[in-house]
Amino acid sequence: MNMTGAIDILCNLFTEDCIQKNWYGPPEFQYLIKWWHMEDRVKGIAVDDFVAIMDEAGVSKVLIPAVRMMAEQKNRMIWDITEEEVNAVVERYPDRFVGIAGYNPYTRMEGVRKVERAVKDWGFRGVYIHTYGFGIPLNHRLYYPLYAKCAELGVPVSMQVGHSAERMPSELGRPIALDDIAIDFPELKIVGAHTGWPWTEEMIALAWKHENVYLGIDAHAPQYLEQTLVNFIKSRGKRKVLWGTNFPAVVHKDAVSYIRQGMGLKEDVAQMILHDNAAQVYGLD
């Protein structure tokens, strides 16, 4: 079997400038670094060095999102990674890095037009949403112009579902909200990222119910996935689950190795989770 390199559907921008600004700038993230014991991983990495890390791990591509994240109840952005920052890295290795646009729902059509420019002018392959700090659920009307535009452009929308590790209301990320979106936009490919935990079964049900809904296992080390999710991967969900790291939350080499050798998956199923499903959803090689 041709073991094509893995595709990481969600890898945070890793350059030194971005790490310093977004991980060590806002106090909301400084406590996360200590809580998750990530001091050794939250460091700036040169682009060439990161490609070497990918090569060692057997990763062919990573999808890098421009992230819009607001501090809940404080009315200020704590992450505002721009499409320009992402594209500057993508242009260095366009065969290895893939740009994903971000979205602030309060920018309304201005934000939609920014997404459209990123897709049409720079070849970005999708959009990523982190809704918690904005204080609105994923099926809110403020997101619908974006969903309509992405359906028109033929690019997926991925969004964090489940709890928020930051001190923000987790209820806003309930996976069940994707039910409305999938019904209203059947042409739109939707990826529920971060597994949906602690509502993982809710996310599994939606991925099984809707042809256009997929489940991302990024941000969770694969050895700690819930058994119901592992069972889904091994059976009827093998074509509906996409792998990612949410780097630096998960290390590429360890995750790829475990999925290929330690998870008890058939070789073809591991290849679907690591590469084929993401290639199909995002239109990649």
FENWO-V97752 format. One record per residue. N is the residue number from 1. RES is the residue in one letter. PHI is phi in whole degrees, 0 to 359 (none if undefined). Layout:
# FENWO-V97752
n:N res:RES phi:PHI
n:N res:RES phi:PHI
This chain:
# FENWO-V97752
n:1 res:M phi:none
n:2 res:N phi:285
n:3 res:M phi:269
n:4 res:T phi:294
n:5 res:G phi:302
n:6 res:A phi:291
n:7 res:I phi:242
n:8 res:D phi:270
n:9 res:I phi:281
n:10 res:L phi:205
n:11 res:C phi:229
n:12 res:N phi:294
n:13 res:L phi:301
n:14 res:F phi:251
n:15 res:T phi:292
n:16 res:E phi:300
n:17 res:D phi:301
n:18 res:C phi:292
n:19 res:I phi:298
n:20 res:Q phi:295
n:21 res:K phi:288
n:22 res:N phi:260
n:23 res:W phi:264
n:24 res:Y phi:257
n:25 res:G phi:281
n:26 res:P phi:289
n:27 res:P phi:297
n:28 res:E phi:300
n:29 res:F phi:261
n:30 res:Q phi:296
n:31 res:Y phi:287
n:32 res:L phi:294
n:33 res:I phi:301
n:34 res:K phi:287
n:35 res:W phi:297
n:36 res:W phi:268
n:37 res:H phi:54
n:38 res:M phi:254
n:39 res:E phi:305
n:40 res:D phi:281
n:41 res:R phi:254
n:42 res:V phi:272
n:43 res:K phi:224
n:44 res:G phi:292
n:45 res:I phi:234
n:46 res:A phi:296
n:47 res:V phi:302
n:48 res:D phi:299
n:49 res:D phi:293
n:50 res:F phi:292
n:51 res:V phi:298
n:52 res:A phi:297
n:53 res:I phi:298
n:54 res:M phi:298
n:55 res:D phi:300
n:56 res:E phi:296
n:57 res:A phi:274
n:58 res:G phi:78
n:59 res:V phi:252
n:60 res:S phi:271
n:61 res:K phi:215
n:62 res:V phi:232
n:63 res:L phi:263
n:64 res:I phi:250
n:65 res:P phi:269
n:66 res:A phi:278
n:67 res:V phi:252
n:68 res:R phi:250
n:69 res:M phi:225
n:70 res:M phi:256
n:71 res:A phi:282
n:72 res:E phi:299
n:73 res:Q phi:69
n:74 res:K phi:245
n:75 res:N phi:54
n:76 res:R phi:212
n:77 res:M phi:282
n:78 res:I phi:252
n:79 res:W phi:231
n:80 res:D phi:214
n:81 res:I phi:282
n:82 res:T phi:273
n:83 res:E phi:298
n:84 res:E phi:296
n:85 res:E phi:296
n:86 res:V phi:294
n:87 res:N phi:295
n:88 res:A phi:298
n:89 res:V phi:281
n:90 res:V phi:302
n:91 res:E phi:295
n:92 res:R phi:290
n:93 res:Y phi:221
n:94 res:P phi:295
n:95 res:D phi:272
n:96 res:R phi:242
n:97 res:F phi:249
n:98 res:V phi:232
n:99 res:G phi:277
n:100 res:I phi:234
n:101 res:A phi:285
n:102 res:G phi:251
n:103 res:Y phi:205
n:104 res:N phi:256
n:105 res:P phi:298
n:106 res:Y phi:281
n:107 res:T phi:275
n:108 res:R phi:51
n:109 res:M phi:291
n:110 res:E phi:300
n:111 res:G phi:292
n:112 res:V phi:297
n:113 res:R phi:295
n:114 res:K phi:295
n:115 res:V phi:298
n:116 res:E phi:299
n:117 res:R phi:296
n:118 res:A phi:297
n:119 res:V phi:288
n:120 res:K phi:282
n:121 res:D phi:271
n:122 res:W phi:245
n:123 res:G phi:76
n:124 res:F phi:299
n:125 res:R phi:252
n:126 res:G phi:174
n:127 res:V phi:225
n:128 res:Y phi:237
n:129 res:I phi:238
n:130 res:H phi:235
n:131 res:T phi:270
n:132 res:Y phi:304
n:133 res:G phi:292
n:134 res:F phi:281
n:135 res:G phi:79
n:136 res:I phi:227
n:137 res:P phi:286
n:138 res:L phi:292
n:139 res:N phi:263
n:140 res:H phi:289
n:141 res:R phi:299
n:142 res:L phi:294
n:143 res:Y phi:272
n:144 res:Y phi:295
n:145 res:P phi:300
n:146 res:L phi:294
n:147 res:Y phi:300
n:148 res:A phi:296
n:149 res:K phi:294
n:150 res:C phi:294
n:151 res:A phi:297
n:152 res:E phi:295
n:153 res:L phi:282
n:154 res:G phi:76
n:155 res:V phi:242
n:156 res:P phi:287
n:157 res:V phi:244
n:158 res:S phi:249
n:159 res:M phi:212
n:160 res:Q phi:292
n:161 res:V phi:234
n:162 res:G phi:99
n:163 res:H phi:285
n:164 res:S phi:260
n:165 res:A phi:293
n:166 res:E phi:287
n:167 res:R phi:281
n:168 res:M phi:221
n:169 res:P phi:294
n:170 res:S phi:290
n:171 res:E phi:305
n:172 res:L phi:292
n:173 res:G phi:255
n:174 res:R phi:299
n:175 res:P phi:302
n:176 res:I phi:302
n:177 res:A phi:299
n:178 res:L phi:292
n:179 res:D phi:300
n:180 res:D phi:298
n:181 res:I phi:297
n:182 res:A phi:296
n:183 res:I phi:290
n:184 res:D phi:284
n:185 res:F phi:229
n:186 res:P phi:295
n:187 res:E phi:277
n:188 res:L phi:272
n:189 res:K phi:277
n:190 res:I phi:238
n:191 res:V phi:242
n:192 res:G phi:276
n:193 res:A phi:273
n:194 res:H phi:68
n:195 res:T phi:72
n:196 res:G phi:83
n:197 res:W phi:301
n:198 res:P phi:271
n:199 res:W phi:256
n:200 res:T phi:297
n:201 res:E phi:295
n:202 res:E phi:298
n:203 res:M phi:291
n:204 res:I phi:300
n:205 res:A phi:300
n:206 res:L phi:289
n:207 res:A phi:296
n:208 res:W phi:284
n:209 res:K phi:289
n:210 res:H phi:254
n:211 res:E phi:299
n:212 res:N phi:262
n:213 res:V phi:247
n:214 res:Y phi:232
n:215 res:L phi:243
n:216 res:G phi:264
n:217 res:I phi:257
n:218 res:D phi:295
n:219 res:A phi:76
n:220 res:H phi:240
n:221 res:A phi:302
n:222 res:P phi:299
n:223 res:Q phi:288
n:224 res:Y phi:251
n:225 res:L phi:295
n:226 res:E phi:296
n:227 res:Q phi:298
n:228 res:T phi:298
n:229 res:L phi:288
n:230 res:V phi:300
n:231 res:N phi:297
n:232 res:F phi:298
n:233 res:I phi:299
n:234 res:K phi:283
n:235 res:S phi:231
n:236 res:R phi:286
n:237 res:G phi:259
n:238 res:K phi:296
n:239 res:R phi:259
n:240 res:K phi:242
n:241 res:V phi:245
n:242 res:L phi:239
n:243 res:W phi:270
n:244 res:G phi:199
n:245 res:T phi:245
n:246 res:N phi:54
n:247 res:F phi:313
n:248 res:P phi:268
n:249 res:A phi:297
n:250 res:V phi:232
n:251 res:V phi:271
n:252 res:H phi:301
n:253 res:K phi:300
n:254 res:D phi:296
n:255 res:A phi:292
n:256 res:V phi:298
n:257 res:S phi:299
n:258 res:Y phi:292
n:259 res:I phi:295
n:260 res:R phi:284
n:261 res:Q phi:236
n:262 res:G phi:246
n:263 res:M phi:261
n:264 res:G phi:77
n:265 res:L phi:269
n:266 res:K phi:296
n:267 res:E phi:302
n:268 res:D phi:290
n:269 res:V phi:290
n:270 res:A phi:302
n:271 res:Q phi:293
n:272 res:M phi:297
n:273 res:I phi:294
n:274 res:L phi:278
n:275 res:H phi:223
n:276 res:D phi:299
n:277 res:N phi:294
n:278 res:A phi:294
n:279 res:A phi:299
n:280 res:Q phi:289
n:281 res:V phi:292
n:282 res:Y phi:260
n:283 res:G phi:67
n:284 res:L phi:246
n:285 res:D phi:282
